[in-house]
């Protein structure tokens, strides 16, 4: 009896065990586990860590990090009020305005006490007294008024109302004053007694107050959209060409992708030589064809006007094969019969491209563009190898600036903050592109 | 007037001859079917008429005007493709009106024609749909509609029904035939399906190996096949073929099939036409009894396989002359391994020269 029960039991456990190994769900989770671990260790952890770091004063070499709130993103120490143009006087005719400007050298600056303990700076020209602004200190008031009188250029300008106004203009903005709070700035703004196009700048240690950061954002957009537009302009004709039947087409299709498959660290070395300030083959060619005088050779990486062009060129060279191949895939997916029908119905080559090929390739083109934009927007390698963000930060993009700030300068928290700015911008771009794709499909 | 005339039209792809010098005339408002097995040159012929393929030599005239060298859009033709070739990004309205819009036809005229065509084809409620949202039959109708909208003199069809399921195909066959009766334009229709050819065409052109074997009405093609290929191609189940010897004595002919089966012929055969022949008998001309229409000759046979189709059955049987098929009623109650005498209708025996394969 006992033996029998024992036998039945062991039979049951064996059954349970095989059932467990037979079940597919645990096996599936087992297979997915490495990928989940990878995502956690290499994607989720660094991402969350950089979010955390961007809220601390993390610095290279510091053992303890303290929470500093949004200080890395935005921390204003003072507000600076400045203006380029001050409208001093208005006249009904041009000659009267010119007369007034001619008497500029005879002008005098006076400072009076004004109500509420302020001092009013004014200019006196030909007996006419023009109050410019009121300020808490007599020195500031007289300094600003005399700057307008002596340092700024005066010009007559026609207004929309048909009158003529005299404008004191400064190329670099004239700093009227710095204020600790926005409220103080607002009240000072109210005390400017002439029409002035004032500008407010926040000075501080947050990245939003950092002019280099703002420049990096601008450069990132320039770099991304510059490369994407050029990639399309080269990629589309290239794909159309590769879609035609000709001898050696397969070979050419293979050759086109070479820039894309060569590691950028290697190909960029070649580009460094092509852009070399002394040995540049582009300069050499241009000089030999007498297009360029030897004295005017281009310093591709050192000249601030050429540096952006150079990095864009390298990125285009590297990225256009991807665009071309993706578009080519879209082109080959169009059945011959559809193009034949279009031909039969009277569409010439241009009309076939505009009405049939274009719309049919558009969805896949958008996908390629999406990828390409992401690659360019976050591109670090190309710029770092070619220009390192220079000269004068003219090619500094968000990724290189984050590296400069976080790793080279050691401000880990700020570097993290800079790099995190890419996230919402990219998320928005991706959102709009996906939205567009979805509408295409509907 | 849109008749189509092909004169010694030849097409070569490199060393391969796809169409070898065919002559063909399609009458105005005729529904002509080009039929043949894959690779027989029927689609190439159609594409040459459309202008999608160049002609190696020969002349094609549409409405009396030579169209050699003319681009497709100037040939007064419209074409329906096998895969329908609908523009996936355009809705039905735009698909139908594409050719008209390219020609800058006035908006009101486009609207009128599209509505008219949509009404004929039952697409009025579908004009705002994309092709993806349509059923196979509806897509097919849009493809036909796009061709109709152009009001071209000649409509070309390249196996338009081959992507449909069997039931829909039968339905569309009738629809296309009705359409031809209402729109009055010349239609050239390519198919590999002999049933389609027989049911739809005013005339059938049977092609094989780049040549035209016979141009005939469906009845003629069935009744008087010009050669062995046509005889085997037209009709389901296909004609039975036996090897035999033709002997003519005093105007009276007879054939001796292999295995000692002797069939006297009822029609006169010219003296001296003794030769090796292929003998053709249609399955529907083999009967179970001696009674009935035509002269009948007895052949002993054993039943192998019985395939019921409903009212009819197709019976595969063995005789001394060879294996053959016959068609009879299911009520005859035949079973495999039955041994019985079958009766061949000797009035309806086809003879083909074994060398040339042409009919005698």
Contacts between the chains, C-beta under 8 A, distances in Angstrom:
chain1	res1	chain2	res2	distance
A	335	B	83	6.1
A	335	B	85	6.8
A	337	B	81	4.5
A	337	B	82	7.2
A	337	B	83	5.1
A	337	B	85	4.0
A	338	B	85	4.7
A	338	B	86	7.8
A	338	B	87	6.5
A	340	B	52	5.5
A	340	B	81	7.2
A	340	B	85	7.0
A	341	B	79	7.0
A	341	B	81	6.0
A	341	B	85	4.0
A	341	B	146	7.8
A	342	B	87	7.8
A	342	B	98	7.7
A	343	B	52	7.3
A	343	B	71	7.7
A	343	B	72	5.5
A	343	B	73	7.3
A	344	B	50	6.3
A	344	B	51	7.7
A	344	B	52	7.3
A	344	B	72	4.5
A	344	B	73	6.7
A	344	B	77	7.3
A	344	B	78	7.1
A	344	B	79	5.3
A	345	B	73	7.0
A	345	B	78	7.9
A	345	B	98	5.6
A	345	B	99	3.6
A	345	B	102	6.3
A	345	B	146	7.6
A	345	B	150	7.2
A	346	B	73	3.6
A	346	B	99	5.7
A	346	B	102	4.7
A	346	B	103	6.3
A	347	B	73	8.0
A	347	B	98	7.9
A	347	B	102	5.7
A	351	B	102	6.4
A	355	B	87	7.9
A	355	B	98	7.5
A	356	B	87	6.2
A	359	B	87	8.0
A	359	B	89	4.2
A	359	B	90	8.0
A	360	B	87	7.8
A	360	B	88	6.7
A	360	B	89	6.0
